[in-house]
C-alpha cells in the first residue's frame, strides 16, 4: 500500500506539471494570435478608429478565450482525471 501511495504522489505531481506545461503552451499560442491583432495598432500607418477598436477587441477576446479554456481544462484535470487515479488505487 505504501508503494501505491508513493506512485500516486509521483503521478499526481507529473500530472500537475503536464497541466502547467499545457497551460503555458496554450498561453503562448494565445499571446501570438492576440499580438497579430494588437501589434498593427502601433504601426506608422494608422487604421481607422473602427478597425483599431476591432483589433483591440479581437486581442482581448483571444486572451479571454484562453482563460475560459484554461479554467475548463483545470477543472477537468483536477476533478476528473486525478480522482480517477486515486479511486483506482483504493483511497480517496
C-alpha positions as CSV (number, residue, x, y, z in Angstrom):
1,X,0.0,0.0,0.0
2,X,2.9,2.3,0.8
3,X,4.3,1.8,-2.7
4,X,0.9,2.7,-4.3
5,X,0.8,6.0,-2.3
6,X,4.3,6.9,-3.5
7,X,3.4,6.1,-7.1
8,X,0.2,8.0,-6.8
9,X,2.1,11.1,-5.5
10,X,4.5,10.9,-8.3
11,X,1.7,10.5,-10.8
12,X,-0.1,13.5,-9.3
13,X,3.0,15.7,-9.4
14,X,3.8,14.7,-13.0
15,X,0.1,15.3,-14.0
16,X,0.2,18.8,-12.5
17,X,3.5,19.5,-14.3
18,X,1.8,18.4,-17.5
19,X,-1.2,20.6,-16.8
20,X,1.1,23.6,-16.3
21,X,3.1,22.9,-19.5
22,X,-0.2,22.6,-21.5
23,X,-1.4,25.8,-20.0
24,X,1.8,27.6,-20.9
25,X,1.8,26.3,-24.4
26,X,-1.8,27.5,-24.8
27,X,-0.9,30.8,-23.3
28,X,1.9,31.3,-25.8
29,X,-0.4,30.4,-28.7
30,X,-3.0,32.9,-27.4
31,X,-0.4,35.6,-27.0
32,X,0.9,35.0,-30.5
33,X,-2.6,35.3,-32.0
34,X,-3.5,38.3,-29.9
35,X,-0.3,40.0,-30.9
36,X,-1.3,39.6,-34.6
37,X,-4.3,41.7,-33.8
38,X,-2.8,44.2,-31.4
39,X,0.7,45.0,-32.8
40,X,-0.6,46.6,-36.0
41,X,-2.2,49.2,-33.8
42,X,1.3,50.6,-33.2
43,X,2.4,50.8,-36.8
44,X,3.2,54.1,-38.7
45,X,0.1,53.7,-40.8
46,X,-2.9,54.4,-38.6
47,X,-6.0,52.4,-39.5
48,X,-9.5,53.9,-38.9
49,X,-10.9,54.0,-35.4
50,X,-13.4,51.2,-36.0
51,X,-10.6,48.9,-37.3
52,X,-8.4,49.8,-34.3
53,X,-11.3,49.1,-31.8
54,X,-12.0,45.8,-33.6
55,X,-8.3,44.7,-33.4
56,X,-8.2,45.5,-29.8
57,X,-11.5,43.6,-29.2
58,X,-10.1,40.6,-31.0
59,X,-6.9,40.6,-28.9
60,X,-8.8,40.8,-25.7
61,X,-11.3,38.1,-26.9
62,X,-8.4,35.7,-27.6
63,X,-6.9,36.2,-24.1
64,X,-10.4,35.8,-22.6
65,X,-10.9,32.6,-24.6
66,X,-7.6,31.3,-23.3
67,X,-8.8,32.0,-19.7
68,X,-12.0,30.1,-20.3
69,X,-10.2,27.1,-21.9
70,X,-7.6,27.1,-19.0
71,X,-10.3,27.1,-16.4
72,X,-12.2,24.2,-18.1
73,X,-9.0,22.2,-18.6
74,X,-8.0,22.7,-14.9
75,X,-11.5,21.6,-13.7
76,X,-11.4,18.5,-15.8
77,X,-7.9,17.7,-14.8
78,X,-8.4,18.3,-11.0
79,X,-11.9,16.8,-10.7
80,X,-12.0,14.0,-13.3
81,X,-8.5,12.8,-14.2
82,X,-6.7,12.9,-10.8
83,X,-9.5,11.5,-8.7
84,X,-10.0,8.5,-11.0
85,X,-6.4,7.6,-10.4
86,X,-6.8,7.8,-6.6
87,X,-10.0,5.7,-6.6
88,X,-8.3,3.1,-8.8
89,X,-5.6,2.7,-6.1
90,X,-8.2,2.3,-3.4
91,X,-8.2,5.5,-1.5
92,X,-9.9,8.9,-1.7
